[in-house]
Amino acid sequence: MFKYSCLVVSLFATNCMANDDAYMQCVQDYLPRAEFDAAALVIKQKCEAIYDDSIMLPREKARLQCQLDSASTAKSEAALKMLMENCDEQHDFKNHKEKP
């Protein structure tokens, strides 16, 4: 039994390290593109949310990725706010229309 519990802990630790590496890569890829402090903060928050080991629906991950991409290209705080709202609307379940 002890052998199996060590295996589970080992797999969990490896997964955490992989996500930490992915989080750091996300920050390194997107943060240099930030043009102001609010965008940098959003980038950090979205990278954390995407790589925090929680289970999320594909639509939620797509929304976070949309916000991450948008934050890295926003030129002003007003634009950032509108882009975040656009991603929220684009990936909202209530706005989702089934394809025929």
C-alpha positions as CSV (number, residue, x, y, z in Angstrom):
1,M,0.0,0.0,0.0
2,F,2.8,2.4,0.9
3,K,4.4,1.8,-2.6
4,Y,1.2,2.9,-4.3
5,S,0.7,6.0,-2.1
6,C,4.3,7.0,-3.0
7,L,3.5,6.5,-6.7
8,V,0.4,8.8,-6.4
9,V,2.4,11.5,-4.6
10,S,5.2,11.2,-7.1
11,L,2.8,11.6,-10.1
12,F,1.1,14.6,-8.4
13,A,4.4,16.3,-7.7
14,T,5.5,15.8,-11.3
15,N,2.2,17.2,-12.6
16,C,2.6,20.3,-10.3
17,M,6.2,20.9,-11.6
18,A,5.0,20.5,-15.2
19,N,2.3,23.1,-14.6
20,D,4.7,25.4,-12.8
21,D,7.0,25.2,-15.9
22,A,4.0,25.9,-18.2
23,Y,2.9,28.8,-16.0
24,M,6.5,30.3,-16.1
25,Q,6.6,29.8,-19.9
26,C,3.2,31.6,-20.3
27,V,4.4,34.6,-18.3
28,Q,7.7,34.7,-20.3
29,D,5.8,34.5,-23.6
30,Y,3.1,37.1,-22.8
31,L,4.5,39.6,-20.2
32,P,7.1,41.3,-22.4
33,R,4.3,42.4,-24.7
34,A,2.4,44.2,-22.0
35,E,2.3,48.0,-22.6
36,F,1.1,49.1,-19.2
37,D,0.7,47.8,-15.6
38,A,-2.9,46.7,-15.8
39,A,-2.2,44.5,-18.8
40,A,0.8,42.9,-17.0
41,L,-1.4,42.1,-14.0
42,V,-4.1,40.6,-16.2
43,I,-1.5,38.5,-18.1
44,K,-0.2,37.1,-14.8
45,Q,-3.7,36.4,-13.5
46,K,-4.7,34.6,-16.7
47,C,-1.5,32.5,-16.8
48,E,-2.2,31.5,-13.2
49,A,-5.8,30.6,-14.0
50,I,-4.9,28.5,-17.0
51,Y,-2.1,26.5,-15.3
52,D,-3.4,26.2,-11.7
53,D,-4.2,22.4,-11.8
54,S,-7.9,22.9,-11.6
55,I,-10.3,21.1,-13.9
56,M,-12.1,23.5,-16.3
57,L,-14.4,23.3,-19.2
58,P,-12.9,23.9,-22.7
59,R,-15.0,27.0,-23.1
60,E,-13.6,28.5,-19.9
61,K,-10.0,27.7,-21.0
62,A,-10.8,29.3,-24.4
63,R,-12.2,32.4,-22.6
64,L,-9.0,32.7,-20.5
65,Q,-6.8,32.2,-23.6
66,C,-8.8,34.9,-25.4
67,Q,-8.3,37.3,-22.5
68,L,-4.6,36.4,-22.3
69,D,-4.1,37.1,-26.0
70,S,-6.1,40.3,-25.8
71,A,-4.2,41.7,-22.7
72,S,-0.9,41.2,-24.5
73,T,-2.1,43.4,-27.4
74,A,-4.2,46.1,-25.6
75,K,-2.8,49.7,-26.0
76,S,-4.8,51.3,-23.2
77,E,-6.8,50.5,-20.0
78,A,-10.0,51.3,-21.8
79,A,-9.2,49.0,-24.7
80,L,-8.2,46.3,-22.2
81,K,-11.5,46.5,-20.4
82,M,-13.4,46.3,-23.7
83,L,-11.3,43.4,-24.9
84,M,-11.9,41.4,-21.6
85,E,-15.6,42.0,-21.9
86,N,-15.6,40.9,-25.6
87,C,-13.9,37.6,-24.5
88,D,-16.4,37.1,-21.7
89,E,-19.3,37.6,-24.2
90,Q,-17.7,35.5,-26.9
91,H,-17.2,32.5,-24.6
92,D,-20.3,32.9,-22.4
93,F,-22.7,29.9,-22.2
94,K,-25.7,32.1,-22.5
95,N,-24.5,33.5,-25.8
96,H,-23.6,30.2,-27.2
97,K,-25.7,29.1,-30.2
98,E,-25.8,25.5,-31.2
99,K,-24.8,24.8,-34.7
100,P,-27.7,23.2,-36.7
